[in-house]
Amino acid sequence: MKLENIDKARFKKHLNRFQAALVATLLVLSLGFSTLYIALWGGEESNFWLNVAGVATAAALIALLINRFKQHPALTEVMYVWRLKQALNRIYRASAKLNAALEADSPLAVTIQYYFLHGSKHLHQLEDNTLTMDELNTQIAQLDKQIERLGLTVSVEDYRPELLEQL
């Protein structure tokens, strides 16, 4: 996945609207489906499972709606960040193999780690996460030293998800 420069203000605005709409829709649909299920099948005993079914139905309907409208221009930035988080999470799950390969000076591992660190920095900047930025910059500096020591030329564009399978 390519790292893209997106407008942070637009991303924040669309993310806030998306989250607010998501919460409001889940609330309204959950209450509506729960009420409907209780009216149809409710009894004198607890209706806990009918309420759970109402929430599950609402969540499933919302998931279908998101899947249907994920290409909408208003969700471009939100979906980009979601896909970036998925890509970074996939690399993180392989971190044990990645760290071992980095210690063995594997160029493949260096490429993956380079993307992971720069993608994480990009994500942190978009989300205004400054708490771990110093640590991230330190890791990037260490990786840059390793790249220089190995005489490699690495860029973010060199990363492909298939590289993880080659570790």
N, C-alpha and C positions, 0 to 999 in steps of 0.2 A: 504494500500500500504506500502510495506516495504521500509525503507530508505536504500539505497545502497551506498557503497563507490565507487565513480567513479573517474577516472583520470581527474582532473580539466583542465589540459593542453589539453588533447585530446577533452574534452567537448568544450572548447573555440574554438579550431581549427575547429571542426566539426560544431559548431554553426555559426561561421563566414562564413565558406564555404556555409552552408545551406542558410543563410540569403542573401549572395551575389548571389547565384544561384537563389533564390526566386525572388529577385529584378530584376535581369537581365531577367529571364524568363517572369516575369509579364510585363516588359517593351516591350520586343520583341513581345510577343503574343498579348498584348493590341494594339500595333501599327499595327500588322499584321491583326488582326480581324477587327479593326476599318477601316483600309484601304480597306479591302475586303468588308465590309458592305457598306461603302460609294460608292465604285465602283459599287456594285450591286443595291443599293437602294437610293443612295444620289441624292440630287437635288441642285437647286440654293440656297435654304434656308439653315438655320443652320442645321448642322449635329450633334448637341450635343447629341441627344439620340442614334444615331448610334455609337458615340464614347463611350457612357456609356455602350451600349450593347457589344462593343468590349472588354472593361475592365471587364465587368461581365462574359463574355464568357471565357476570359483568367483566371480570378480568379476561376471559376468553374473547368476548365481544370486542373489548378494547384492543387486544392483541391483533385481532383480525383487522380492525380499523387502522391501526398503526401500520400493519403490513400493507394494507391497501393504499395508504396515503404517504408512505415513506419517501416517495419520489417527489412529493410536493415541494415547490420552491421554498416555502416557509420552514421546511424541515431539513434543508440541505446541510446547514452547519451542524445541527443536532445529530443527524445521521452520520456525518463525517466523524465527529468526535466519538460516537458510539462504535463505529468501525475501527477507529484508531485504538480505542480502549480494548477492543477484542483482539486486535493484532498484538498489542503490548502484553496482554494477559496470556496469550498463547506462548509468547517468548518467555514470560516469567515462569510459566509452568514447566518449561524446559531448562530452568536456570541451573539445576544441578549438573546436567550434562554440559551446559554452556560454560559454566565456571571451570569445570575440569578441562574442557577444550581450550579455554582462554589461558589457563596455566601451562598448557602444552604449546602455546603460541600458534594455535590453528588460525590461519587467515579467514577461514569460514566463520569461526566463532567471533573473530574481531569484527567482521562485517555485521553479524547479527547483533552483537553488543553495541556497536556504533549506532545502528538504527534504533535499538531499544533505548539507549540513553538520550539520543537526540529527539526521538519521538516522545519520550517521557518529559523532556524539557519543554517541548512544544505544547504538550497537554497541560503541564503545570502552568505555563504562561497564559494559556487560554482560560484556565479555571482560577487564575490568581492564587495558586497554591505556592506560597513563598516559604512555607515551613521547611521543606526538604530541598529547596533549590541550591543551597550551599553544598550539601552533600552530593547532589547530582552534578554540580559543576566540578567538584573534586574528582568524582568518578570519571567524568569526561576528560579531565586533564590527565588522569592516570592512563586512560585508554589512549589518548593522543601520544603520550610518551611511548607506550607499547607499539603503537603504529609506526612511530618514527624509528624506534629501535629495530623493528622488523623490516623497515624500508617499504612499507605498503602504502598504497593510495586507496583510501576508502571514502565512499560518500553514501549518503542516505539512499540514493537511487540504486545502489548496488544490492540492496536487500530485496529478497523475494521470499514469500512464506515457505516455498519448497526447500529453502536452505536449512530450515529446522529439521526436516526429515533426514538430511545428510549428516547431521551431528553424530 
